[in-house]
Amino acid sequence: MFNTAEDRQAKLVELLREELFLDIRSLTERFQVSVATVRRDLGELEEAGLLRRTHGGAVSINQVAQDSTHAVRAVSHQAEKAAIGAAAAAMVADGDAVLLDAGTTSLEVAKLLVGRTGLTLISNGADIIAELIRGEAQSVYAVGGEYTDTNRSFRGPLAEHFIRQFNADKLILNAASIDLDRGLICTGSPQNASVEQAMIEVSRRVIVVADYSKFTKSSFSVVAKIEDVGVIVTDAGARSIIDTVPEKLRKKFVIAN
């Protein structure tokens, strides 16, 4: 059925309309061809501007990032975010000072930290602060600054100055996207990146929270190198993507159950 390159490539383009990521191993089984043949097909489609090659496969060329609205993110990948939140919250020890970056996945972590013993919780996320207050968390600091509704956060120079007054044990860091080709954690704007970089500066351990969809898109602004964070907590949907990265980076990842 897929004996010619044209047939295979047409099917590849069709599959990318349905799936976030196509990995080379599954494509060789689907088309009953060699790895070299699949790589050649993907390379030709990339040259034609129809997809983007990544570690071990390809993603749609259209998955290049503008930040989604908060309303969209709030209902996207909820089960995955809940699992990631539980795994990340388990990495926080009683008595820690914890920075929580604004975002829907960090919010899942915040829900599980409310009521924990002796935690000091600091966030620039309006929804996170509201959750912590509603849950009567013992010690809460709200980061001020310029408000943006995109991710319901406070940012800008005032936020960065406020953050740099702290010495945090853990940072729960959201990622708009993770670029495995370049080894980068990215976000949608320089303003968000500056705030997140300030958080990284004052934190002993950085815990990135990112569901599988964050590995299949690109974002405009670089926050940090993957090698410079402590751990990246993701879900099982990212397993086939992570399996393709070098061992040095693969050790950074934790798959939430």
N, C-alpha and C positions, 0 to 999 in steps of 0.2 A: 504493500500500500504506500510506503514511503521510500521507494527505491531511488528517487532522484533528489538532488539537493533542493530543487525548487519545492517539491512536495514537503520535505522535512521543514524547510524554512517557513513555508506558509503555515504549517501546523505549529511551529514554535511561536510565531507571532500571535496566533489564535490562543495558545495556551497562556501567554502573558496577559491576555485580557481577563483571564480567570484566576490566575495564581500570582502571588506576590513574588515568588522566587522559583526559578527552575534550576535544579542542580544537575551537574553533568552526569553523575552516576545513574540517576533515574532516567535521564534522557537516553543514555546508551541502551538501557533495558527496554525502554518504550519503542525505540526505533530499530533495535537490534543492529547497531553499528558501533564502531570503535570510538574511544574517547577522542582520538585525533579528529575523526570525522565531525563529531559534535562540536569540538572546539573551532573547527574550520567554519561550520555553519554559523555559530555564534559570532565569530569574528567578522564574517561577511555581513551579517545583519547589523552589527555594531557600526561597521563602516557605512552602511546605508542609513544610519540614524534611527533604527527601529528598536534597539534595545541598548542596555548598558551592561557590559561584562563586569562581573564581580568575582571574588574568590569562589571558585568551584561551580560557577554557574552564571546566571544573568537575571536582571530585573528590567522592568519596563522603563523606557527612557522618560516616561511621563511622571515617574515617581520622584520628582525633584521638587523640593520643598518650599512651599510657603507654609507658615504655621497654620494648622487647622484651627477652626474656632473652638472655644472652650466647650460649647454645646456639643460639637461633634466628638471631641476627645472624651467627654464625660460618659458617652454611651459606647465607645469603641473598646473592644477587647477587655470587657469588664472582668471576666473570669480569670484571664491571664494576669491582669493587674492585681486582682485580689491575692492570687498565689504568690506573685512577686512581692507584694506588700508583706505577706506573712513571713516569707523567707528573709527579707531585709530587716523586719522588726526583730526577728530572732537574733540578729547580729548586734543588737543594741543591748548593752549591759545596764542593769540598774545602777543609777548614779551618774550616768553619762550626760554630758552636754551635747545635744544633737541639733545640728542645723538641718532644716527641711526646705529644700528648694521647691518653689511653686510648681504645681503640676498635679495631674489626676492620679498618677501612680504614687507619688509621694503622699498624696492624701490618704491612700490605702494604708500606707505605713503609719501615718499620724493616727488613724482610727485605732490602731492596735497599741500605740504607745500611751494613749490616754489611760490614766490610772496606774501606770507602772511606777515603781517606787523610786523616788529621788531624782527623776529626770529633769533636766533643764532643757526646754524646747524653744527653738528660735526659728522663725520662718518669715519669708517675704510673700507668702501665699495667702491671699485673703480667705479662701475657702479653708485652708489648713488652720489658720488662726481661729476662725469661727468654730471649726470642729474641736480644737483644743479647749476653747473657752466653754463650749457647750458640754464637753465631757469633764469639765472642772479639773483640768490638768493642774498640777501643783505649781509649776514655775514656767511661765510663758513670756517670751519676748517677741514683739511684733516689729518687723523691719519696716521702716517708713520710706517714702520717696515718691517718685512719679508713678501713678497707677496706670497700668495697661490692662485692658479687658481681654486681650488675646489669650493670655494664660492666667488672668486674674492675679497679677503680681505687682509688687512695688519694685522699682528699679531706678537706675540713675545714680549720680554721684552721692546723693544723700544716703541711699541704700547701701552703696559700697562702703561709705565712711562708717555707717552704723555697724555693718557686719565685721569690719576690721577691729572693732573693740572687743571681740570675743576670742576665746581659745577653746575650740570645740573638739570633742573626742571623735564624733562621727558626723559625716555629711551624707544625707540622702539626696543624691543628685539626679534630676531628670535629664533625659537626652531626647532632643527632637529627632536625631538620627545618629547612627554609629557607622562610620565609614571604615570597613575592615580592610579595604585596599590600601588606604593611607594610614590606618591605625589611629583614627581621630574620632573624638566625641564632639558632636556639633549641635548648634541650636539655630533658631531662625533669624536672630538679629544680633548686631554688635552690642546693643544695650543689654540684652539678656546674657550674652557671653561675658560681659564685664562683671556683672553681678555674680555669676557662677564662678568666675575665676577668683573673685574676692573670697567666696565661700571656700574654695579649694585651698587658698593660701592659709586660712586660719584653722583648718581641720586636720587632725592627725590621720584619719582614715576616711577615704572617699568610697562610698557605696553607690554605684550607679544603678538605677532601676530603669529597665527598658524592655518592653514587650517585643515579640519577634518582628512586628511591622517596622520597627525603627532601624532594622538592618537592611531594609529594601528601598531606602530613599536617601536623598542627600539634603543637606541644609547649608545655609549661607555662611554661618559664622563658626569658627573653631573655638571650642571651649578648652580642650585638653587632649593630650595623647593618651591612648588606651594604656600604654605602659606606665603612665604616671598615676593611675588610679588604683585603689586597693582591689576592688572586685566589681564585676558587672553581673547583676542578678537579672535573669531573663526567664522565659518560659520554654516549654518543650518544642514549641513551634520554630524556635531558632536553632534547634540542634543540628539540622543538616547544613545550615550555613556556618555555624561555629566549627563544625568538624573539618572544614576546609582551611582554617587559618593555621598559621605556624604554631607549634607547641608553646613557644614563649608567651604568645598572647592567649592561647586557648586556656591556659591555667588561670587566667583572670576571671573566667566565666563560671557562674553557678546557675544550674537549671532548677527553677522552683518546681516542686511537685504539685 
